[in-house]
Amino acid sequence: MRRLIFVVDDETIIADTLCAILRCSGYDAQAFYDAETTLPACEYQRPDFVISDVSMPGMNGVAMAMQIKGRFPACGVLLVSGHAGTLDVLESAREKGYDFELLTKPVSPKDLLAKIEISIRRPVESAAYLRDSDTMAI
């Protein structure tokens, strides 16, 4: 079973490039350009992993990540940012019980793939069960 990864970045070239890298590495990847379209897509496709920029117009990546983890706890999340002010937003999430890993832009494809592989090394059967379950805890 191929793992589904959502890539969310308002810079379309970054989202599309990361998706191309992920597809070449055997993942099923889909690009999104804002949090507002990503969240409803999670309800229908239930990704195994989400990579998101932190600073985006509208809802930021940390707020989106908290909603995704709250609804789908088994979904892995990796945040990326090129802005120094990101640490304050991450600290606020930690105070609410969410601890997200952050990679600094520009992201090395080698580092990105290693982080994903470590995160999704859980058994395929449990991921399939969580994706197909209609009785997820909120």
Number of C-alpha atoms within 10 A of each C-alpha: 9 11 15 19 25 25 26 30 27 18 13 14 12 18 22 19 13 23 22 16 16 21 16 11 10 11 16 18 23 20 22 21 21 23 24 14 11 19 16 11 14 17 13 9 13 22 23 24 20 24 24 28 28 27 20 18 13 9 13 18 26 25 15 19 25 19 14 22 16 14 15 20 15 19 22 20 24 22 22 22 21 14 12 8 11 16 12 10 15 21 14 14 17 12 9 10 10 16 14 17 12 18 18 13 11 10 14 11 12 9 11 17 14 11 14 19 11 9 15 16 8 11 8 12 10 11 18 14 10 17 19 12 9 8 7 11 8 9
